[in-house]
Amino acid sequence: MILVLGHAAASARANSANAQALQAALEDVRSQAYIDVLTTLSNRRMFNLDFRKFLANSVRHQIRFALILIDLDGLKQVNDRFGHEPGDEILVQSSVRLRALIRATDSLARLGGDEFAILAADINDPAALHAICDRIVAAFEPEFTFGGKVLRCTVSVGVAIFPDHGDDQDALYKASDLALYTAKNAGRNTWRIFSQTPSA
């Protein structure tokens, strides 16, 4: 009887350890599916899920939110001149700078390459949105450093607001992307909000 109980206890411990190991493995897989490995920000897949949540919440409560697309200016030149290691470090440091700017209610993701996105919740005051975009551009004024090298990388930022500039994900993304390229055409290191008649 004692041997049977001891075996049962050992089996229970083993099953518990196996369950914990399985849970840890599942969490690791889930993390890899939704987290950008380099920056540890949400990746595009997680961004799409967050977007749907923002959209549903905004429709339900009749509130606005903003999609802010951010491109790093000059990262390709850094990669071409110094290699991808300094470029990767710029991406990591960029994620830190952007994290410091967002609110708990916002969502930040790296969409891939040198492109980041912020979903800014409950945007009803244009001045507040302008201040957010000004802070994003200003956050990239300080130069980056890597291995004794001083590297310069600014940002171009495009903004679109739901539902003013689009009432679904595709429309809002296209509007924000057009605003982003307006910012690039204006000389980079600046931001633009979507307009039907964009100007530099």
C-alpha positions in Angstrom: 0.0 0.0 0.0 2.8 2.4 0.9 4.6 1.6 -2.4 1.4 2.3 -4.3 0.9 5.6 -2.6 4.5 6.5 -3.2 4.2 5.6 -6.9 1.0 7.7 -7.2 2.7 10.7 -5.5 5.7 10.4 -7.8 3.4 10.1 -10.8 1.5 13.2 -9.7 4.7 15.2 -9.3 5.8 14.0 -12.8 2.5 14.9 -14.3 2.6 18.4 -12.7 6.2 18.9 -13.9 5.1 17.8 -17.4 2.1 20.1 -17.3 4.3 23.0 -16.3 6.8 22.3 -19.0 3.9 22.1 -21.6 2.5 25.4 -20.4 5.9 27.0 -20.6 6.3 25.6 -24.2 2.9 26.9 -25.2 3.7 30.4 -23.8 7.0 30.4 -25.7 5.2 29.5 -28.9 2.5 32.1 -28.3 5.2 34.7 -27.6 7.0 33.8 -30.8 3.8 34.2 -32.7 2.9 37.6 -31.4 6.1 39.3 -30.3 8.9 40.8 -32.5 12.0 38.9 -31.4 14.4 41.8 -31.9 12.5 44.6 -30.1 10.1 42.5 -28.0 7.3 44.8 -29.2 4.1 43.3 -30.6 4.5 42.1 -34.1 2.2 42.6 -37.1 0.0 39.7 -36.2 -0.6 41.1 -32.7 -1.1 44.6 -34.2 -3.9 43.2 -36.3 -5.6 41.7 -33.3 -5.2 45.0 -31.4 -6.6 46.9 -34.3 -9.7 44.8 -34.3 -10.2 45.5 -30.6 -9.7 49.2 -31.0 -12.1 49.2 -33.9 -14.8 47.3 -32.0 -14.4 49.5 -28.9 -14.5 52.7 -30.9 -17.7 51.7 -32.7 -19.3 50.6 -29.5 -18.5 53.8 -27.6 -18.5 56.2 -30.5 -15.0 57.4 -29.9 -12.0 58.1 -32.2 -8.6 56.5 -32.2 -5.6 57.2 -34.4 -3.3 55.0 -36.4 0.2 56.4 -36.4 2.7 54.9 -38.8 6.4 55.6 -38.2 9.2 55.0 -40.6 12.9 55.3 -39.7 14.7 57.7 -42.0 18.2 56.6 -43.0 18.2 53.0 -41.5 19.0 51.5 -45.0 22.0 53.8 -45.3 23.2 52.7 -41.8 22.9 49.1 -42.8 24.6 49.6 -46.1 27.5 51.6 -44.6 28.1 49.8 -41.3 26.2 46.4 -41.5 23.1 45.1 -39.9 24.3 45.0 -36.3 24.3 48.8 -35.8 21.0 48.9 -37.7 19.5 46.3 -35.4 20.7 48.3 -32.4 18.9 51.4 -33.8 15.7 49.4 -34.0 16.1 48.3 -30.4 16.8 51.8 -29.2 13.9 53.1 -31.3 11.5 50.7 -29.6 12.7 52.0 -26.2 12.2 55.6 -27.2 8.7 54.9 -28.6 7.7 52.8 -25.5 8.4 55.8 -23.3 5.9 57.9 -25.3 2.8 55.8 -25.3 0.1 55.6 -22.7 -1.1 52.4 -21.1 -4.3 52.6 -23.3 -2.2 52.7 -26.5 -0.7 49.9 -28.5 2.8 49.9 -30.0 4.1 47.4 -32.6 6.9 46.8 -35.0 5.3 45.9 -38.3 8.5 44.8 -39.9 11.7 46.3 -41.3 12.0 49.9 -40.2 8.2 50.4 -39.7 6.5 50.9 -36.4 2.8 51.6 -35.6 1.0 53.1 -32.7 -2.8 52.8 -32.0 -3.6 55.9 -29.9 -6.8 55.4 -28.0 -9.6 57.9 -27.4 -8.4 60.7 -29.7 -10.9 63.5 -29.5 -8.6 66.5 -29.0 -6.6 67.4 -32.2 -4.1 69.4 -30.0 -3.4 66.2 -28.0 -2.8 64.2 -31.2 -0.5 66.9 -32.5 1.5 66.9 -29.3 1.9 63.1 -29.5 3.3 63.4 -33.0 5.6 66.2 -32.1 7.0 64.1 -29.2 7.6 61.2 -31.5 9.6 63.3 -34.0 11.5 65.0 -31.1 12.4 61.6 -29.5 14.6 60.9 -32.5 16.5 64.2 -32.5 19.2 62.7 -30.2 21.7 60.6 -32.2 22.2 56.9 -31.7 25.5 55.4 -30.7 26.9 52.0 -31.4 30.5 50.7 -30.9 31.8 54.3 -30.7 30.0 55.3 -33.9 27.5 58.2 -33.8 24.5 57.3 -36.0 21.7 59.6 -37.2 18.2 58.3 -37.9 15.1 60.5 -37.8 11.5 59.5 -38.4 8.7 60.2 -40.8 5.2 59.9 -39.3 1.8 59.5 -41.0 -1.5 59.7 -39.1 -5.1 58.8 -39.8 -8.1 59.0 -37.5 -11.0 56.6 -37.2 -13.7 57.1 -38.4 -12.8 60.5 -40.1 -10.2 59.0 -42.5 -11.4 55.4 -42.8 -14.0 53.1 -41.2 -12.1 49.9 -41.5 -8.5 48.7 -41.1 -7.6 48.7 -44.8 -9.0 52.2 -45.4 -7.3 53.6 -42.2 -4.0 52.0 -43.0 -4.0 53.4 -46.6 -4.8 56.9 -45.3 -2.0 56.7 -42.7 0.4 55.4 -45.3 -0.4 58.3 -47.7 0.1 60.7 -44.8 3.5 59.0 -44.1 4.6 59.5 -47.7 3.5 63.1 -47.6 5.8 63.5 -44.6 8.7 61.9 -46.5 8.1 64.1 -49.5 8.1 67.1 -47.2 11.7 66.4 -46.3 11.4 63.7 -43.7 12.0 64.2 -39.9 8.4 65.4 -39.6 4.8 64.2 -39.4 1.6 64.7 -41.4 -2.0 63.9 -40.8 -4.1 62.4 -43.7 -5.8 65.0 -46.0 -7.8 64.5 -49.2 -5.6 67.3 -50.6 -2.2 66.7 -49.0 0.4 69.5 -49.0 4.1 69.4 -48.2 
